[in-house]
Amino acid sequence: MELIYLDNAATTRTAPEVVEAMLPFFTEYYGNASTVYSLGDKSKEAVTNARETIARVLGAKPEEIYFTAGGSEADNWALKATAEAYGEKGKHIITSKIEHHAILHTCQWLEKQGFEVTYLDVDENGLVAPEALEQAIRPDTILVSIMFANNEIGTIEPIAELGAVARKHGVLFHTDAVQAFGQVPIDVDAMNIDMLSSSGHKLNGPKGIGFLYIRKGVKIRSFVHGGAQERKRRAGTENVPGIVGFGKAVELAVATMEERCSRERKLRDYMISRIESEIPYARINGDRENRLPNNVNVCFRFVEGESMLIMLDMKGICASSGSACTSGSLDPSHVLLAIGLPHEIAHGSLRLTLGDDTTREQIDTTVDAIRDIVQHLRDMSPLYEDFVKKQQEK
Ligand SMILES: *Cc1c(COP(=O)(O)O)cnc(C)c1O
């Protein structure tokens, strides 16, 4: 049975070119990048190259890129260290209700430390309104953190506008760009971004490597204490193979962005149109226009997301329901609740995220499977039976 992998928002396959670029840094050039002897030179050079590649892509300076162990660490760092450095100035932070848990749970932790957090509402498509941000800013607001693109419903936020509002009020602006980087062009200057989080494994790079972009002049302190790596702001021996792989993945993502995204967009829209025309009582979630090219998120009434996942898995199809972090719990996705879906509908959600190797045949196989599974599950549902009876009585 062919595996059909449609969970690229959870993680991606490491590209073969990325693995190839990384290998010599395990076997041959294993020297510590911070040493003086020449074995370390190759490592140092490779780290410098990756940092320069990433900086160039964002319109940033190489010394503004700080490697971390992933997106969650970058998010934690941005929030906690800003709170620490600017806590004297004010104790108010603004974010949105649809952020990743790396942001939301950090905000909840900060609330316990005496900070006040405003969680902005989003509209029915998951968009944060710049006007709502403007109204929420207070004299004691020290940070705004709004994600670039949502990991569940794929909505791309108006980051340049939101950044401009924060800038106008002299408030620092952070964005979790883990889903957007490599799929959407980003320019930190044009978009008024002061800090940005990213992660390697969401763009066909390795797991366990990410970075936080910190604009020069932002007074953020060290998060991991120890050695002098990353300009004394993030201690720990550099993950050289990870950094090299990340750099390679970014290089590939940027070189292929236009062609890859337009291909994925077509497949995405094809999938959405087949679902909408062939499966009744289905609702597409997220913004239709401002949407990640690879994201399909849909709710099927009278069906449980978890049941669909298990049955899809039996057919070799990997998908997700809610976010990976909430899977296994009975709570419906906080993102679907925030866009106004009632609990019972939010429970029937399915997220399908395409990759660079997804084919039209795989999409066809998957939609056929979903159609059959949804019908099968509805046939067993007393709620659906009631609903059909009521429809017939009308
Ligand atoms: C995956 C993800 C993260 C976490 O990144 P890790 O590298 O897995 O720690 C943070 N934010 C968003 C939006 C994500 O999709």
PDBQT file of the ligand as one rigid body, heavy atoms in Angstrom, charges set to zero:
ROOT
HETATM    1  C1  LIG A 401       5.292  23.412  14.513  1.00  0.00    +0.000 C 
HETATM    2  C2  LIG A 401       5.016  24.782  14.996  1.00  0.00    +0.000 A 
HETATM    3  C3  LIG A 401       5.707  25.310  16.100  1.00  0.00    +0.000 A 
HETATM    4  C4  LIG A 401       6.698  24.496  16.895  1.00  0.00    +0.000 C 
HETATM    5  O1  LIG A 401       7.892  24.274  16.202  1.00  0.00    +0.000 OA
HETATM    6  P1  LIG A 401       8.872  23.097  16.672  1.00  0.00    +0.000 P 
HETATM    7  O2  LIG A 401      10.083  23.262  15.849  1.00  0.00    +0.000 OA
HETATM    8  O3  LIG A 401       8.159  21.819  16.409  1.00  0.00    +0.000 OA
HETATM    9  O4  LIG A 401       9.148  23.306  18.131  1.00  0.00    +0.000 OA
HETATM   10  C5  LIG A 401       5.438  26.609  16.478  1.00  0.00    +0.000 A 
HETATM   11  N1  LIG A 401       4.539  27.362  15.809  1.00  0.00    +0.000 NA
HETATM   12  C6  LIG A 401       3.872  26.899  14.742  1.00  0.00    +0.000 A 
HETATM   13  C7  LIG A 401       2.913  27.790  14.026  1.00  0.00    +0.000 C 
HETATM   14  C8  LIG A 401       4.075  25.585  14.298  1.00  0.00    +0.000 A 
HETATM   15  O5  LIG A 401       3.397  25.137  13.254  1.00  0.00    +0.000 OA
ENDROOT
TORSDOF 0
